[in-house]
Amino acid sequence: MSSTHVESLSTAVPALEARRVVQVYRRAPIVVTHGRGTYLYDSEGREYLDLISGVGVASLGHANPELARIVAEQAGTLLHSSNLFFHPYQGQLADRLATMSGLDRTFFCNSGTEGMEACLKFARRYWYSAGEKGRTRVVALEGAFHGRTMGSLSVTADPHYRDPFAPLLADVTFVPANDVGAIEAAITADTAAIVLEGIQGEGGVRPLTPAFAAAVQAACDRSGALLICDEVQCGLGRTGHPFFFPVLGLRPQLVAIGKALGAGIPIGAALVAEDVARRIDFGDHGSTYGGNLLACRAGLYFVGQLLDGGLLAHVARVGAHLEARLLDLSRTHAMVRDVRGRGLMRGIDLDGPAAPVVDAARSRGLLVNGTARSVVRMLPPLTISEQEIDQAIDRLDAALAEVAGAPR
């Protein structure tokens, strides 16, 4: 930074990144420097209500004082010891996750994408161990997003993400979400697994219907295909429930999680049913950083707040308030075609691109993001208050009015 010390951070940081960072992100033109609760602050001192929360990661808000204390304490004790040895926290967190999910075991990694990659590997291992080495076909849904590593990308539907990296894993079949007939035809005796999100996040905050979920479960029961649920975005309290798959009546053998679990500290996991875990052997998978002490302590604190600290009830209450305010917006603004989601995972589908509304909201101190081209997505911290929701919706209201009034 010495050559640019006279420049402000708002120009120096993007300039340095343009020279030195691989350009895979289209960043908004702000440089964030600190946060507190539901608010972020940039290098120019501007304050933003943050309804993105690091794309669902800052589950307890920014700079949570107790989480900061725990992280500092652990950093001063021991950060990492490798998976060659035991430490006190990995088993404790796995035990809490088993109680939450009903799945007996946990494999720890560093992100939701890695959790999905583990689920896909474990599904393959299951059928290999069962003596059905050719049973490798996976069914996934159109509109799905499961990550960007080669396995998770293989079950992600969008050609924009897939095509530059082909050929991907073979034997993946995509069917339309919520098409009961299509899923019943696709899941057969040669299907290894079906992978799905209970609410498609990147696909436009689109929940699966109960009828479709029932058809998936019935097809898995009939064929023996494993069910993999991707709860990276919709799990861990985001909808007002510990996980969303029981709400849909689904009984997965494998569940991928990430994002909210570390409240900002990188951690992901694959939750694994006992019958699948019995067919996984030493050395079948691993992660250098997976389940390290720092991440597990952060995860334990988050899960404690979720289950014991009243956070689930809070999300249910403020999530209903957010839904009511968004429905009010839909009645006020003709450009809003639909309001979707559960709890604090919400999207408004517009009759045009979401990007102008995202930009107009940011100029008013509100951070939201666009997905599926026309959807404004909101994933606020789970700790957001009703008053902060009201403030955010007032700003979104003004942003929608501005865009609606602009020449098209």
N, C-alpha and C positions, 0 to 999 in steps of 0.2 A: 504493500500500500504506500510505500515511501514516495513513489513517483506521482501519486495522486493525492497527497495529503492535503492539498489546498481545495480539493473537490469535496462536495458533500457525499455522504454515504449513498445517497439516492442515485448518484451518477457513477461513483467510483465502483461500487459493488457490481452493478450490472456490466460495466465495462470490463472488469477483471474476469467475471464469469464468461463473458463473450469470447475472451481469449483463451481461457484455461479449462472450462468445464464442458463436457460433452453436451451438445445441445439437443436434449431429448424432452425438455420441458418448455412450454410456453408460459412464462411467469407473468403475473400481474405486475404493473410498474410500481411496486412498493417494496421497501426493505424493512422487514419487521425486526425489531430489536428486543422487545420484552412484552410480557403479558401479565394479566392478573385476572383470575376468574374467567369470565366470558369475554374479556376485552383483550385485544392486541393493540400494540403501539408501534408506529413506524419511525424511521430515522428522522423524519421531519416533525415528530411530536404529535402526529395525528392519532386519534383514538378510533378503534373499530369494534363494533359488536361482531363477534366471531361466531357465525353459524356454520362454519366448516370444521372447526376444531381439529385441524391437521388431517382432514378427511376421516373423521370419526376416531381419531387417536387420543386427543386430549380429553379423555372421558371425565376426568375430575376437574376440568378447567385448567387454566394456565397458572403455573407457579403455585400449585397447591402446597400450603406450608408444611403439612405433615408428610406428604410424599417427599418434599425437598429435604426434610429432616432425615427421613429413612434412607434416602439415596446418599446423602452426605455421610451418615453414620456407616453405611455399608461400604462406601468408597474408601473410608478411612480404616476399614477392617480387612476386607478381602473382596475383590471384584470378581475374580475368576479362578477356578481351580482345575478345569477340564472335567470331562466325563469319565476320566480314569479313576476318579475318587467320588465318594459320597460327600454331600454337604447337607445342612439341616433343612433347606427350604424347598427343594424340588419335590420331595415326597409330600410335604404339607400342601403345596399348591395343587399337585395332582389329586390329592384326596378331596380337596374342596371342589375341584372341577368335576370329579366323579360324582360327588353328591349333587351338584347342580345339574348335571347332564344325564345321569343314569348310565353313562359309558364308563367302563371300569378302569381304563388305563390312559395315560397321556404320554405322547412323545413331544418333547419341547424343541422348538427351533426359534427362529428370529423374526418371522413375519407371517402374514396370512398366506402369501404365495407359497412359502416353504411348507406351511401346514397342509396346503392343498397338494403339493408335490408328494409329501409323505403319505397322504391318503391314497393317492393314485398308486404309489409304489406298494403300499400295504395291500391294496386290493389285488394287484398282480401277484404278490407273494401268497396271498390266501389261496388263489386258484392253483398256483404252482404247487403249493404244499398239498393241496387236495388231489393232485394227480391229473388236473385238467389244464395242462400247460397251454393249450390252444384257446382257452377261454379268456380272451383279452379285449373283447369289444366293449366300448363304453358309450353310453347314451348321455348326451348333454342337451341343453335347451338353447334355442335361438334367443338372442338377447342377453346371453350369459356373459359374465366376466369373472374369471377365476384366477387371474394373475398373468405374469409375463415370462416366467421361466418356461422351458420348453414343454414340460408336462402340463402345467396349468394353462399355458397358452393353447395347447392342443384341444382343450375342452372349453376354450373361449371362442365365441361364435363370430365376432366381428372380423370381416376380411381385412379391414384397415390394420388391425393388430397382427393378423395371422400371415397374410400373404408374403411380406418381405422375408419371412423366416421359414417358409415351406422348403422341404416337406417336414411336417410335424409328425406326431404319433399317428400311426395308422389305426384303423378300426374305431374311429369316433363317428357316431351318427348324431346329427342335430335334428331335433324336432321342435315344432312351435310350442312355446309355453302356453299352458291352459287349454291345449287341444287334447281332450281325453282319448279320442279315437287314435290319434297319432302315437300317443305314449303307450297305449295298450298294444299297438301293432309293433312298436319298436323294441320293447323289452321282451326278449324271448329266452329260451333255454341256453342260448350261447352268449347271453349278455353277462359280462363280468360285473359291471357296476353302472349305476346311473348317478350323475352328479348334478346338483341343483342348488340354487339360492332360494330360500323361502320368500324373500323379497329381492328382486333383481335390482341391485344398486346402480351400477354403471349403465344398466339397460333402461333406466328411467324410473326408478323407484316403483317397480311393478310387483305387487304381491301375487303369489300363486293362489288360485282359487281353491277352496276346500274340496270341490269335486275333482279337480285335477290331482291334488295331493292324495286323495283317497284312491284314485286310479293308479298312481305311482306305487303306493304302498301295496295295493292288491297285486299289481304286476310283479313286484319284488317278492312277495310272499309266494306267488304261484311259480315263479321261475328260479328262485334262489339267488337272483342278482343282488349284489350288495348295494346299499344306499349310502351315498356320500352327500352330506349336507354342508354347504359352504355358509358358515355363520360368521365369516370374517367381519362383515359390515352389519348384518341384522342381529347378531348375537350379543351376549354379554350385557343385557339390560337395555339395549338400544330401543327395543319396541315396548318396554315396560314389563318384559318377561325375561327370565334368565337366558333362555334360548327361544327361538321362534319355531323350531321344528315341532315341539309338542303341541303348539297352538294349532298347527295344521294336521295333527294326528299322525305325524311321520315317526318312524322308528329306525333311525339310521344306525349302521354299524361303524361309521367313520364320520367325524365332524372336524372341519378345519376352522380354527379361530385365530385371531390376531388383533390388530388395531387397538381396541379399547383396553385390552387385558393389562398392558403395562402403563396405562395412563400417560404415555409419552416415552416410556422406556421400551426399546424394541424387544418384543417377545411374540412368538406365535406358537401354535401347538396343533397336533392332530390328536383328537380324542378317539379312543379305539375300544370297541366292545371286546369282551373277554374271548369270544370264540374266534375273532380275527387275531387278537394278540397271541393266542396260543400257537398260531402258525407263523409267527415272526421269530427269527432266530438272531443270536448274537452276530453283530456285524452287518446285518441287513440294511441298516441305515444309520446315520449319525449326523452330528452337527457340532463343530468346534465350540461355538458360543452358546449353543442351545441349552437352556435351563441353568444359565449362570446365576450366581448368588444375587447380583444386583437386580436382574430382571425378575427373578422369582420373588424377591422381597417386594418389588413394586407390584407384581401380580397379586401377591397375598394381601397387600393393603387395598388394592382396588376391589378384589372379591369380597373382602371384609366390609368395605363401604357399601357394596351392592347388596349383600345378603343380610348384614347385621346393622348397617348404618342408616337404613331407611331410604336408600337411593332408589330401589325398585318402585316403591310407592310414590316417591317424588316424580320419577319419570312418567308413571301412569297418569299422575295428576296434571303435570305441566304439558305432557304430550296431548292430552285431551284439550287443554286450553289452546295449544298451538294449532291443532286441527280446527277448532271452532273459529279462530281468527283467520286461518287460511280459507275456510269456506266462506267467511264474510268477504274476503278479497275476491273470490270467484264470482260472487253475486254482484260485486261492484265493477269488476273489470271484464269486459267481454272477451278479452284476449286470453283469459284463463279458461282452458278447456276442461281441466280435470285437476283434482287434488287427491294425492295418493300417499300411502304409507301407513305406518303405525308408530305410536309413541313419539320419539324424537328422531325418527327417520322419515322425512317428508319430502315430497316433490310436487311442484305445480307444473303442469303441462300447458304450454302456451301454443297459440296458433301461428307462431313464428319462432325464429331463433331465440334461444335463451341468452346469448352473449350480450346483447344490448342492455337487458335488464340487470345482468350481473355487473356490468360496468357502471350503470346508473346507480345501483345500490352501493357499490364501493365508493362512489363519489359522495354519497351521503353517510359514509361511515358504517356500512353494513357489508359483511363478507358472506356471500353465498357462492355457489358454483354451478356451472351448467353441465348437464350430462344428456346423452341421447339426443343431442342437438337442441331440442325444444323444451327441456325440463330444467327448471331451477331447483336445485337440490339443497336441502338443509339437514345438517348433521351436527347440531350444537353440542357443547359439553352437556353431559347428563345432569350437571348441577345447575343449569340455567334456571332463572326464576321466572315467574309469570310476568313480573314487571319488565324484565329484560325482553321477554317475548313480545310484549306489547310495544316496547320501543322499537324492536326489530321489525315488526309488522307495519308499524307506521312508516318506517323508512322504505320498506318494500312497496308499500302502497304508493308512495311518492315516486318511486322508481318506475313502477308499472304505468302510472299516469304520464310520466315524462315520455316513456317509450311509445305509449299509445298515441300521444299527441304529436310525435315526430313524423315527418313525411316518410312514406314507405316507397 
